[in-house]
Amino acid sequence: MTDSIIIKPRNRKELSTLKKILEALDASFVLKKEVKESVSPSNDPYYDIPENVAELEKRIKKLKKNTNENKVILKTKEDIKNLLGL
């Protein structure tokens, strides 16, 4: 049975130091670059900002909660004119 340790260095200097220590111990190790998962299918950088995602989630939650509130049904041209104030 092989046990594993996951170490996440905070910067390149820590990574370099850890690599040197593990090599000196003749320990086997695998470097794995962590890929951040994006909520955007197109990897739009807008979604990398937590505040943006939080605002979107807040608005979606509000829309789901108020599904019938402020609902406008437009059936005729007159309805559209009334909505636009024409």
mmCIF file as gemmi writes it, N, C-alpha and C atoms, coordinates in Angstrom:
data_model
loop_
_atom_site.group_PDB
_atom_site.id
_atom_site.type_symbol
_atom_site.label_atom_id
_atom_site.label_alt_id
_atom_site.label_comp_id
_atom_site.label_asym_id
_atom_site.label_entity_id
_atom_site.label_seq_id
_atom_site.pdbx_PDB_ins_code
_atom_site.Cartn_x
_atom_site.Cartn_y
_atom_site.Cartn_z
_atom_site.occupancy
_atom_site.B_iso_or_equiv
_atom_site.pdbx_formal_charge
_atom_site.auth_seq_id
_atom_site.auth_asym_id
_atom_site.pdbx_PDB_model_num
ATOM 1 N N . MET Axp A 1 ? 0.848 -1.186 0 1 0 ? 1 A 1
ATOM 2 C CA . MET Axp A 1 ? 0 0 0 1 0 ? 1 A 1
ATOM 3 C C . MET Axp A 1 ? 0.893 1.25 0 1 0 ? 1 A 1
ATOM 4 N N . THR Axp A 2 ? 0.525 2.195 -0.844 1 0 ? 2 A 1
ATOM 5 C CA . THR Axp A 2 ? 1.285 3.431 -0.936 1 0 ? 2 A 1
ATOM 6 C C . THR Axp A 2 ? 0.424 4.58 -0.448 1 0 ? 2 A 1
ATOM 7 N N . ASP Axp A 3 ? 0.955 5.336 0.47 1 0 ? 3 A 1
ATOM 8 C CA . ASP Axp A 3 ? 0.259 6.526 0.953 1 0 ? 3 A 1
ATOM 9 C C . ASP Axp A 3 ? 0.678 7.725 0.11 1 0 ? 3 A 1
ATOM 10 N N . SER Axp A 4 ? -0.173 8.725 0.077 1 0 ? 4 A 1
ATOM 11 C CA . SER Axp A 4 ? 0.121 9.926 -0.698 1 0 ? 4 A 1
ATOM 12 C C . SER Axp A 4 ? -0.002 11.156 0.175 1 0 ? 4 A 1
ATOM 13 N N . ILE Axp A 5 ? 0.756 12.159 -0.197 1 0 ? 5 A 1
ATOM 14 C CA . ILE Axp A 5 ? 0.674 13.462 0.457 1 0 ? 5 A 1
ATOM 15 C C . ILE Axp A 5 ? 0.471 14.49 -0.646 1 0 ? 5 A 1
ATOM 16 N N . ILE Axp A 6 ? -0.509 15.35 -0.468 1 0 ? 6 A 1
ATOM 17 C CA . ILE Axp A 6 ? -0.732 16.428 -1.428 1 0 ? 6 A 1
ATOM 18 C C . ILE Axp A 6 ? -0.216 17.716 -0.797 1 0 ? 6 A 1
ATOM 19 N N . ILE Axp A 7 ? 0.712 18.346 -1.482 1 0 ? 7 A 1
ATOM 20 C CA . ILE Axp A 7 ? 1.307 19.599 -1.003 1 0 ? 7 A 1
ATOM 21 C C . ILE Axp A 7 ? 1.055 20.662 -2.065 1 0 ? 7 A 1
ATOM 22 N N . LYS Axp A 8 ? 0.523 21.789 -1.656 1 0 ? 8 A 1
ATOM 23 C CA . LYS Axp A 8 ? 0.252 22.873 -2.594 1 0 ? 8 A 1
ATOM 24 C C . LYS Axp A 8 ? 1.123 24.081 -2.235 1 0 ? 8 A 1
ATOM 25 N N . PRO Axp A 9 ? 2.267 24.204 -2.883 1 0 ? 9 A 1
ATOM 26 C CA . PRO Axp A 9 ? 3.138 25.346 -2.584 1 0 ? 9 A 1
ATOM 27 C C . PRO Axp A 9 ? 2.476 26.663 -2.986 1 0 ? 9 A 1
ATOM 28 N N . ARG Axp A 10 ? 2.795 27.7 -2.234 1 0 ? 10 A 1
ATOM 29 C CA . ARG Axp A 10 ? 2.178 29.005 -2.477 1 0 ? 10 A 1
ATOM 30 C C . ARG Axp A 10 ? 2.876 29.801 -3.561 1 0 ? 10 A 1
ATOM 31 N N . ASN Axp A 11 ? 4.104 29.422 -3.876 1 0 ? 11 A 1
ATOM 32 C CA . ASN Axp A 11 ? 4.845 30.157 -4.899 1 0 ? 11 A 1
ATOM 33 C C . ASN Axp A 11 ? 5.944 29.262 -5.493 1 0 ? 11 A 1
ATOM 34 N N . ARG Axp A 12 ? 6.659 29.796 -6.495 1 0 ? 12 A 1
ATOM 35 C CA . ARG Axp A 12 ? 7.694 29.009 -7.178 1 0 ? 12 A 1
ATOM 36 C C . ARG Axp A 12 ? 8.861 28.667 -6.263 1 0 ? 12 A 1
ATOM 37 N N . LYS Axp A 13 ? 9.186 29.552 -5.352 1 0 ? 13 A 1
ATOM 38 C CA . LYS Axp A 13 ? 10.302 29.301 -4.434 1 0 ? 13 A 1
ATOM 39 C C . LYS Axp A 13 ? 10 28.084 -3.555 1 0 ? 13 A 1
ATOM 40 N N . GLU Axp A 14 ? 8.801 28.032 -3.006 1 0 ? 14 A 1
ATOM 41 C CA . GLU Axp A 14 ? 8.409 26.872 -2.188 1 0 ? 14 A 1
ATOM 42 C C . GLU Axp A 14 ? 8.42 25.59 -3.022 1 0 ? 14 A 1
ATOM 43 N N . LEU Axp A 15 ? 7.933 25.672 -4.25 1 0 ? 15 A 1
ATOM 44 C CA . LEU Axp A 15 ? 7.926 24.509 -5.126 1 0 ? 15 A 1
ATOM 45 C C . LEU Axp A 15 ? 9.347 24.013 -5.369 1 0 ? 15 A 1
ATOM 46 N N . SER Axp A 16 ? 10.24 24.932 -5.666 1 0 ? 16 A 1
ATOM 47 C CA . SER Axp A 16 ? 11.633 24.571 -5.918 1 0 ? 16 A 1
ATOM 48 C C . SER Axp A 16 ? 12.266 23.919 -4.69 1 0 ? 16 A 1
ATOM 49 N N . THR Axp A 17 ? 12.015 24.485 -3.527 1 0 ? 17 A 1
ATOM 50 C CA . THR Axp A 17 ? 12.571 23.941 -2.28 1 0 ? 17 A 1
ATOM 51 C C . THR Axp A 17 ? 12.033 22.541 -2.013 1 0 ? 17 A 1
ATOM 52 N N . LEU Axp A 18 ? 10.729 22.362 -2.191 1 0 ? 18 A 1
ATOM 53 C CA . LEU Axp A 18 ? 10.122 21.046 -1.974 1 0 ? 18 A 1
ATOM 54 C C . LEU Axp A 18 ? 10.681 20.003 -2.938 1 0 ? 18 A 1
ATOM 55 N N . LYS Axp A 19 ? 10.859 20.397 -4.209 1 0 ? 19 A 1
ATOM 56 C CA . LYS Axp A 19 ? 11.431 19.476 -5.181 1 0 ? 19 A 1
ATOM 57 C C . LYS Axp A 19 ? 12.829 19.038 -4.763 1 0 ? 19 A 1
ATOM 58 N N . LYS Axp A 20 ? 13.644 19.981 -4.305 1 0 ? 20 A 1
ATOM 59 C CA . LYS Axp A 20 ? 15.017 19.659 -3.882 1 0 ? 20 A 1
ATOM 60 C C . LYS Axp A 20 ? 15.016 18.705 -2.689 1 0 ? 20 A 1
ATOM 61 N N . ILE Axp A 21 ? 14.118 18.943 -1.743 1 0 ? 21 A 1
ATOM 62 C CA . ILE Axp A 21 ? 14.036 18.073 -0.552 1 0 ? 21 A 1
ATOM 63 C C . ILE Axp A 21 ? 13.617 16.668 -0.96 1 0 ? 21 A 1
ATOM 64 N N . LEU Axp A 22 ? 12.591 16.566 -1.798 1 0 ? 22 A 1
ATOM 65 C CA . LEU Axp A 22 ? 12.107 15.255 -2.228 1 0 ? 22 A 1
ATOM 66 C C . LEU Axp A 22 ? 13.159 14.509 -3.046 1 0 ? 22 A 1
ATOM 67 N N . GLU Axp A 23 ? 13.891 15.216 -3.89 1 0 ? 23 A 1
ATOM 68 C CA . GLU Axp A 23 ? 14.963 14.592 -4.658 1 0 ? 23 A 1
ATOM 69 C C . GLU Axp A 23 ? 16.078 14.116 -3.729 1 0 ? 23 A 1
ATOM 70 N N . ALA Axp A 24 ? 16.396 14.917 -2.703 1 0 ? 24 A 1
ATOM 71 C CA . ALA Axp A 24 ? 17.443 14.534 -1.746 1 0 ? 24 A 1
ATOM 72 C C . ALA Axp A 24 ? 17.028 13.29 -0.959 1 0 ? 24 A 1
ATOM 73 N N . LEU Axp A 25 ? 15.743 13.135 -0.714 1 0 ? 25 A 1
ATOM 74 C CA . LEU Axp A 25 ? 15.231 11.961 0 1 0 ? 25 A 1
ATOM 75 C C . LEU Axp A 25 ? 15.039 10.764 -0.93 1 0 ? 25 A 1
ATOM 76 N N . ASP Axp A 26 ? 15.286 10.982 -2.203 1 0 ? 26 A 1
ATOM 77 C CA . ASP Axp A 26 ? 15.072 9.966 -3.224 1 0 ? 26 A 1
ATOM 78 C C . ASP Axp A 26 ? 13.614 9.474 -3.21 1 0 ? 26 A 1
ATOM 79 N N . ALA Axp A 27 ? 12.717 10.419 -2.957 1 0 ? 27 A 1
ATOM 80 C CA . ALA Axp A 27 ? 11.286 10.115 -2.917 1 0 ? 27 A 1
ATOM 81 C C . ALA Axp A 27 ? 10.715 10.26 -4.325 1 0 ? 27 A 1
ATOM 82 N N . SER Axp A 28 ? 9.777 9.41 -4.65 1 0 ? 28 A 1
ATOM 83 C CA . SER Axp A 28 ? 9.121 9.559 -5.951 1 0 ? 28 A 1
ATOM 84 C C . SER Axp A 28 ? 7.985 10.564 -5.792 1 0 ? 28 A 1
ATOM 85 N N . PHE Axp A 29 ? 7.867 11.434 -6.776 1 0 ? 29 A 1
ATOM 86 C CA . PHE Axp A 29 ? 6.804 12.439 -6.717 1 0 ? 29 A 1
ATOM 87 C C . PHE Axp A 29 ? 6.382 12.794 -8.132 1 0 ? 29 A 1
ATOM 88 N N . VAL Axp A 30 ? 5.186 13.317 -8.227 1 0 ? 30 A 1
ATOM 89 C CA . VAL Axp A 30 ? 4.622 13.73 -9.507 1 0 ? 30 A 1
ATOM 90 C C . VAL Axp A 30 ? 4.165 15.17 -9.363 1 0 ? 30 A 1
ATOM 91 N N . LEU Axp A 31 ? 4.613 16.003 -10.282 1 0 ? 31 A 1
ATOM 92 C CA . LEU Axp A 31 ? 4.143 17.383 -10.295 1 0 ? 31 A 1
ATOM 93 C C . LEU Axp A 31 ? 2.889 17.451 -11.16 1 0 ? 31 A 1
ATOM 94 N N . LYS Axp A 32 ? 1.864 18.055 -10.635 1 0 ? 32 A 1
ATOM 95 C CA . LYS Axp A 32 ? 0.604 18.163 -11.36 1 0 ? 32 A 1
ATOM 96 C C . LYS Axp A 32 ? 0.17 19.615 -11.333 1 0 ? 32 A 1
ATOM 97 N N . LYS Axp A 33 ? 0.012 20.187 -12.51 1 0 ? 33 A 1
ATOM 98 C CA . LYS Axp A 33 ? -0.435 21.57 -12.595 1 0 ? 33 A 1
ATOM 99 C C . LYS Axp A 33 ? -1.94 21.603 -12.374 1 0 ? 33 A 1
ATOM 100 N N . GLU Axp A 34 ? -2.368 22.401 -11.436 1 0 ? 34 A 1
ATOM 101 C CA . GLU Axp A 34 ? -3.786 22.486 -11.115 1 0 ? 34 A 1
ATOM 102 C C . GLU Axp A 34 ? -4.485 23.398 -12.112 1 0 ? 34 A 1
ATOM 103 N N . VAL Axp A 35 ? -5.51 22.868 -12.735 1 0 ? 35 A 1
ATOM 104 C CA . VAL Axp A 35 ? -6.289 23.636 -13.693 1 0 ? 35 A 1
ATOM 105 C C . VAL Axp A 35 ? -7.578 24.06 -13.017 1 0 ? 35 A 1
ATOM 106 N N . LYS Axp A 36 ? -7.789 25.367 -12.978 1 0 ? 36 A 1
ATOM 107 C CA . LYS Axp A 36 ? -8.982 25.902 -12.338 1 0 ? 36 A 1
ATOM 108 C C . LYS Axp A 36 ? -10.197 25.645 -13.217 1 0 ? 36 A 1
ATOM 109 N N . GLU Axp A 37 ? -11.245 25.114 -12.619 1 0 ? 37 A 1
ATOM 110 C CA . GLU Axp A 37 ? -12.468 24.841 -13.354 1 0 ? 37 A 1
ATOM 111 C C . GLU Axp A 37 ? -13.255 26.127 -13.516 1 0 ? 37 A 1
ATOM 112 N N . SER Axp A 38 ? -13.696 26.388 -14.724 1 0 ? 38 A 1
ATOM 113 C CA . SER Axp A 38 ? -14.459 27.597 -15.001 1 0 ? 38 A 1
ATOM 114 C C . SER Axp A 38 ? -15.933 27.239 -15.186 1 0 ? 38 A 1
ATOM 115 N N . VAL Axp A 39 ? -16.801 28.119 -14.724 1 0 ? 39 A 1
ATOM 116 C CA . VAL Axp A 39 ? -18.236 27.899 -14.915 1 0 ? 39 A 1
ATOM 117 C C . VAL Axp A 39 ? -18.655 28.288 -16.321 1 0 ? 39 A 1
ATOM 118 N N . SER Axp A 40 ? -17.762 28.923 -17.049 1 0 ? 40 A 1
ATOM 119 C CA . SER Axp A 40 ? -18.06 29.354 -18.403 1 0 ? 40 A 1
ATOM 120 C C . SER Axp A 40 ? -17.629 28.294 -19.41 1 0 ? 40 A 1
ATOM 121 N N . PRO Axp A 41 ? -18.534 27.871 -20.289 1 0 ? 41 A 1
ATOM 122 C CA . PRO Axp A 41 ? -18.148 26.885 -21.306 1 0 ? 41 A 1
ATOM 123 C C . PRO Axp A 41 ? -17.066 27.408 -22.243 1 0 ? 41 A 1
ATOM 124 N N . SER Axp A 42 ? -17.019 28.744 -22.433 1 0 ? 42 A 1
ATOM 125 C CA . SER Axp A 42 ? -16.022 29.334 -23.332 1 0 ? 42 A 1
ATOM 126 C C . SER Axp A 42 ? -14.795 29.839 -22.575 1 0 ? 42 A 1
ATOM 127 N N . ASN Axp A 43 ? -14.717 29.543 -21.264 1 0 ? 43 A 1
ATOM 128 C CA . ASN Axp A 43 ? -13.612 30.006 -20.408 1 0 ? 43 A 1
ATOM 129 C C . ASN Axp A 43 ? -13.456 31.515 -20.413 1 0 ? 43 A 1
ATOM 130 N N . ASP Axp A 44 ? -14.578 32.212 -20.405 1 0 ? 44 A 1
ATOM 131 C CA . ASP Axp A 44 ? -14.589 33.667 -20.353 1 0 ? 44 A 1
ATOM 132 C C . ASP Axp A 44 ? -13.983 34.126 -19.025 1 0 ? 44 A 1
ATOM 133 N N . PRO Axp A 45 ? -12.969 34.995 -19.051 1 0 ? 45 A 1
ATOM 134 C CA . PRO Axp A 45 ? -12.313 35.43 -17.813 1 0 ? 45 A 1
ATOM 135 C C . PRO Axp A 45 ? -13.232 36.189 -16.851 1 0 ? 45 A 1
ATOM 136 N N . TYR Axp A 46 ? -14.375 36.686 -17.338 1 0 ? 46 A 1
ATOM 137 C CA . TYR Axp A 46 ? -15.347 37.37 -16.48 1 0 ? 46 A 1
ATOM 138 C C . TYR Axp A 46 ? -15.757 36.468 -15.317 1 0 ? 46 A 1
ATOM 139 N N . TYR Axp A 47 ? -15.855 35.171 -15.583 1 0 ? 47 A 1
ATOM 140 C CA . TYR Axp A 47 ? -16.323 34.224 -14.574 1 0 ? 47 A 1
ATOM 141 C C . TYR Axp A 47 ? -15.221 33.787 -13.609 1 0 ? 47 A 1
ATOM 142 N N . ASP Axp A 48 ? -14.001 34.263 -13.812 1 0 ? 48 A 1
ATOM 143 C CA . ASP Axp A 48 ? -12.909 33.968 -12.883 1 0 ? 48 A 1
ATOM 144 C C . ASP Axp A 48 ? -12.935 34.896 -11.668 1 0 ? 48 A 1
ATOM 145 N N . ILE Axp A 49 ? -13.766 35.926 -11.738 1 0 ? 49 A 1
ATOM 146 C CA . ILE Axp A 49 ? -13.88 36.896 -10.647 1 0 ? 49 A 1
ATOM 147 C C . ILE Axp A 49 ? -15.04 36.472 -9.747 1 0 ? 49 A 1
ATOM 148 N N . PRO Axp A 50 ? -14.733 36.05 -8.509 1 0 ? 50 A 1
ATOM 149 C CA . PRO Axp A 50 ? -15.777 35.525 -7.613 1 0 ? 50 A 1
ATOM 150 C C . PRO Axp A 50 ? -16.959 36.467 -7.395 1 0 ? 50 A 1
ATOM 151 N N . GLU Axp A 51 ? -16.708 37.77 -7.377 1 0 ? 51 A 1
ATOM 152 C CA . GLU Axp A 51 ? -17.792 38.734 -7.163 1 0 ? 51 A 1
ATOM 153 C C . GLU Axp A 51 ? -18.799 38.679 -8.315 1 0 ? 51 A 1
ATOM 154 N N . ASN Axp A 52 ? -18.308 38.485 -9.536 1 0 ? 52 A 1
ATOM 155 C CA . ASN Axp A 52 ? -19.202 38.408 -10.692 1 0 ? 52 A 1
ATOM 156 C C . ASN Axp A 52 ? -20.088 37.177 -10.609 1 0 ? 52 A 1
ATOM 157 N N . VAL Axp A 53 ? -19.49 36.059 -10.27 1 0 ? 53 A 1
ATOM 158 C CA . VAL Axp A 53 ? -20.247 34.809 -10.165 1 0 ? 53 A 1
ATOM 159 C C . VAL Axp A 53 ? -21.273 34.914 -9.036 1 0 ? 53 A 1
ATOM 160 N N . ALA Axp A 54 ? -20.873 35.508 -7.913 1 0 ? 54 A 1
ATOM 161 C CA . ALA Axp A 54 ? -21.799 35.67 -6.779 1 0 ? 54 A 1
ATOM 162 C C . ALA Axp A 54 ? -22.991 36.541 -7.173 1 0 ? 54 A 1
ATOM 163 N N . GLU Axp A 55 ? -22.733 37.6 -7.921 1 0 ? 55 A 1
ATOM 164 C CA . GLU Axp A 55 ? -23.824 38.484 -8.354 1 0 ? 55 A 1
ATOM 165 C C . GLU Axp A 55 ? -24.772 37.747 -9.29 1 0 ? 55 A 1
ATOM 166 N N . LEU Axp A 56 ? -24.24 36.966 -10.207 1 0 ? 56 A 1
ATOM 167 C CA . LEU Axp A 56 ? -25.087 36.192 -11.113 1 0 ? 56 A 1
ATOM 168 C C . LEU Axp A 56 ? -25.927 35.175 -10.357 1 0 ? 56 A 1
ATOM 169 N N . GLU Axp A 57 ? -25.307 34.482 -9.403 1 0 ? 57 A 1
ATOM 170 C CA . GLU Axp A 57 ? -26.052 33.501 -8.608 1 0 ? 57 A 1
ATOM 171 C C . GLU Axp A 57 ? -27.165 34.168 -7.816 1 0 ? 57 A 1
ATOM 172 N N . LYS Axp A 58 ? -26.877 35.354 -7.273 1 0 ? 58 A 1
ATOM 173 C CA . LYS Axp A 58 ? -27.884 36.099 -6.514 1 0 ? 58 A 1
ATOM 174 C C . LYS Axp A 58 ? -29.068 36.468 -7.406 1 0 ? 58 A 1
ATOM 175 N N . ARG Axp A 59 ? -28.78 36.926 -8.622 1 0 ? 59 A 1
ATOM 176 C CA . ARG Axp A 59 ? -29.852 37.318 -9.539 1 0 ? 59 A 1
ATOM 177 C C . ARG Axp A 59 ? -30.668 36.109 -10.002 1 0 ? 59 A 1
ATOM 178 N N . ILE Axp A 60 ? -30 34.999 -10.256 1 0 ? 60 A 1
ATOM 179 C CA . ILE Axp A 60 ? -30.717 33.785 -10.675 1 0 ? 60 A 1
ATOM 180 C C . ILE Axp A 60 ? -31.638 33.313 -9.564 1 0 ? 60 A 1
ATOM 181 N N . LYS Axp A 61 ? -31.132 33.333 -8.324 1 0 ? 61 A 1
ATOM 182 C CA . LYS Axp A 61 ? -31.942 32.921 -7.182 1 0 ? 61 A 1
ATOM 183 C C . LYS Axp A 61 ? -33.168 33.819 -7.041 1 0 ? 61 A 1
ATOM 184 N N . LYS Axp A 62 ? -32.972 35.126 -7.221 1 0 ? 62 A 1
ATOM 185 C CA . LYS Axp A 62 ? -34.075 36.079 -7.116 1 0 ? 62 A 1
ATOM 186 C C . LYS Axp A 62 ? -35.107 35.828 -8.215 1 0 ? 62 A 1
ATOM 187 N N . LEU Axp A 63 ? -34.638 35.552 -9.436 1 0 ? 63 A 1
ATOM 188 C CA . LEU Axp A 63 ? -35.565 35.278 -10.535 1 0 ? 63 A 1
ATOM 189 C C . LEU Axp A 63 ? -36.374 34.015 -10.278 1 0 ? 63 A 1
ATOM 190 N N . LYS Axp A 64 ? -35.726 32.987 -9.759 1 0 ? 64 A 1
ATOM 191 C CA . LYS Axp A 64 ? -36.437 31.739 -9.473 1 0 ? 64 A 1
ATOM 192 C C . LYS Axp A 64 ? -37.469 31.929 -8.373 1 0 ? 64 A 1
ATOM 193 N N . LYS Axp A 65 ? -37.137 32.766 -7.405 1 0 ? 65 A 1
ATOM 194 C CA . LYS Axp A 65 ? -38.035 33.026 -6.276 1 0 ? 65 A 1
ATOM 195 C C . LYS Axp A 65 ? -39.256 33.833 -6.723 1 0 ? 65 A 1
ATOM 196 N N . ASN Axp A 66 ? -39.047 34.787 -7.59 1 0 ? 66 A 1
ATOM 197 C CA . ASN Axp A 66 ? -40.114 35.698 -8.014 1 0 ? 66 A 1
ATOM 198 C C . ASN Axp A 66 ? -40.579 35.386 -9.439 1 0 ? 66 A 1
ATOM 199 N N . THR Axp A 67 ? -40.911 34.16 -9.71 1 0 ? 67 A 1
ATOM 200 C CA . THR Axp A 67 ? -41.267 33.781 -11.08 1 0 ? 67 A 1
ATOM 201 C C . THR Axp A 67 ? -42.513 34.482 -11.592 1 0 ? 67 A 1
ATOM 202 N N . ASN Axp A 68 ? -43.496 34.704 -10.748 1 0 ? 68 A 1
ATOM 203 C CA . ASN Axp A 68 ? -44.741 35.33 -11.209 1 0 ? 68 A 1
ATOM 204 C C . ASN Axp A 68 ? -44.806 36.816 -10.913 1 0 ? 68 A 1
ATOM 205 N N . GLU Axp A 69 ? -43.892 37.308 -10.116 1 0 ? 69 A 1
ATOM 206 C CA . GLU Axp A 69 ? -43.898 38.714 -9.757 1 0 ? 69 A 1
ATOM 207 C C . GLU Axp A 69 ? -43.373 39.544 -10.93 1 0 ? 69 A 1
ATOM 208 N N . ASN Axp A 70 ? -44.013 40.655 -11.209 1 0 ? 70 A 1
ATOM 209 C CA . ASN Axp A 70 ? -43.632 41.567 -12.286 1 0 ? 70 A 1
ATOM 210 C C . ASN Axp A 70 ? -43.672 40.898 -13.661 1 0 ? 70 A 1
ATOM 211 N N . LYS Axp A 71 ? -44.522 39.915 -13.821 1 0 ? 71 A 1
ATOM 212 C CA . LYS Axp A 71 ? -44.617 39.218 -15.088 1 0 ? 71 A 1
ATOM 213 C C . LYS Axp A 71 ? -45.484 40.035 -16.041 1 0 ? 71 A 1
ATOM 214 N N . VAL Axp A 72 ? -44.999 40.202 -17.263 1 0 ? 72 A 1
ATOM 215 C CA . VAL Axp A 72 ? -45.73 40.961 -18.27 1 0 ? 72 A 1
ATOM 216 C C . VAL Axp A 72 ? -45.995 40.04 -19.445 1 0 ? 72 A 1
ATOM 217 N N . ILE Axp A 73 ? -47.253 39.969 -19.855 1 0 ? 73 A 1
ATOM 218 C CA . ILE Axp A 73 ? -47.618 39.157 -21.014 1 0 ? 73 A 1
ATOM 219 C C . ILE Axp A 73 ? -48.024 40.108 -22.132 1 0 ? 73 A 1
ATOM 220 N N . LEU Axp A 74 ? -47.307 40.013 -23.243 1 0 ? 74 A 1
ATOM 221 C CA . LEU Axp A 74 ? -47.576 40.877 -24.39 1 0 ? 74 A 1
ATOM 222 C C . LEU Axp A 74 ? -48.278 40.055 -25.463 1 0 ? 74 A 1
ATOM 223 N N . LYS Axp A 75 ? -49.541 40.403 -25.698 1 0 ? 75 A 1
ATOM 224 C CA . LYS Axp A 75 ? -50.313 39.66 -26.688 1 0 ? 75 A 1
ATOM 225 C C . LYS Axp A 75 ? -50.592 40.482 -27.934 1 0 ? 75 A 1
ATOM 226 N N . THR Axp A 76 ? -50.676 41.791 -27.762 1 0 ? 76 A 1
ATOM 227 C CA . THR Axp A 76 ? -51.033 42.645 -28.899 1 0 ? 76 A 1
ATOM 228 C C . THR Axp A 76 ? -50.041 43.786 -29.034 1 0 ? 76 A 1
ATOM 229 N N . LYS Axp A 77 ? -50.143 44.49 -30.148 1 0 ? 77 A 1
ATOM 230 C CA . LYS Axp A 77 ? -49.312 45.685 -30.35 1 0 ? 77 A 1
ATOM 231 C C . LYS Axp A 77 ? -49.644 46.73 -29.284 1 0 ? 77 A 1
ATOM 232 N N . GLU Axp A 78 ? -50.895 46.765 -28.905 1 0 ? 78 A 1
ATOM 233 C CA . GLU Axp A 78 ? -51.331 47.716 -27.871 1 0 ? 78 A 1
ATOM 234 C C . GLU Axp A 78 ? -50.636 47.43 -26.537 1 0 ? 78 A 1
ATOM 235 N N . ASP Axp A 79 ? -50.497 46.148 -26.196 1 0 ? 79 A 1
ATOM 236 C CA . ASP Axp A 79 ? -49.779 45.766 -24.971 1 0 ? 79 A 1
ATOM 237 C C . ASP Axp A 79 ? -48.335 46.259 -25.01 1 0 ? 79 A 1
ATOM 238 N N . ILE Axp A 80 ? -47.722 46.113 -26.175 1 0 ? 80 A 1
ATOM 239 C CA . ILE Axp A 80 ? -46.318 46.547 -26.329 1 0 ? 80 A 1
ATOM 240 C C . ILE Axp A 80 ? -46.214 48.061 -26.194 1 0 ? 80 A 1
ATOM 241 N N . LYS Axp A 81 ? -47.14 48.791 -26.828 1 0 ? 81 A 1
ATOM 242 C CA . LYS Axp A 81 ? -47.138 50.244 -26.727 1 0 ? 81 A 1
ATOM 243 C C . LYS Axp A 81 ? -47.34 50.704 -25.288 1 0 ? 81 A 1
ATOM 244 N N . ASN Axp A 82 ? -48.248 50.049 -24.585 1 0 ? 82 A 1
ATOM 245 C CA . ASN Axp A 82 ? -48.49 50.395 -23.187 1 0 ? 82 A 1
ATOM 246 C C . ASN Axp A 82 ? -47.24 50.129 -22.322 1 0 ? 82 A 1
ATOM 247 N N . LEU Axp A 83 ? -46.576 49.012 -22.583 1 0 ? 83 A 1
ATOM 248 C CA . LEU Axp A 83 ? -45.363 48.698 -21.836 1 0 ? 83 A 1
ATOM 249 C C . LEU Axp A 83 ? -44.279 49.733 -22.053 1 0 ? 83 A 1
ATOM 250 N N . LEU Axp A 84 ? -44.142 50.169 -23.313 1 0 ? 84 A 1
ATOM 251 C CA . LEU Axp A 84 ? -43.103 51.162 -23.668 1 0 ? 84 A 1
ATOM 252 C C . LEU Axp A 84 ? -43.535 52.593 -23.382 1 0 ? 84 A 1
ATOM 253 N N . GLY Axp A 85 ? -44.795 52.785 -23.016 1 0 ? 85 A 1
ATOM 254 C CA . GLY Axp A 85 ? -45.287 54.129 -22.709 1 0 ? 85 A 1
ATOM 255 C C . GLY Axp A 85 ? -45.485 54.987 -23.953 1 0 ? 85 A 1
ATOM 256 N N . LEU Axp A 86 ? -45.872 54.35 -25.056 1 0 ? 86 A 1
ATOM 257 C CA . LEU Axp A 86 ? -46.079 55.09 -26.303 1 0 ? 86 A 1
ATOM 258 C C . LEU Axp A 86 ? -47.542 55.42 -26.52 1 0 ? 86 A 1
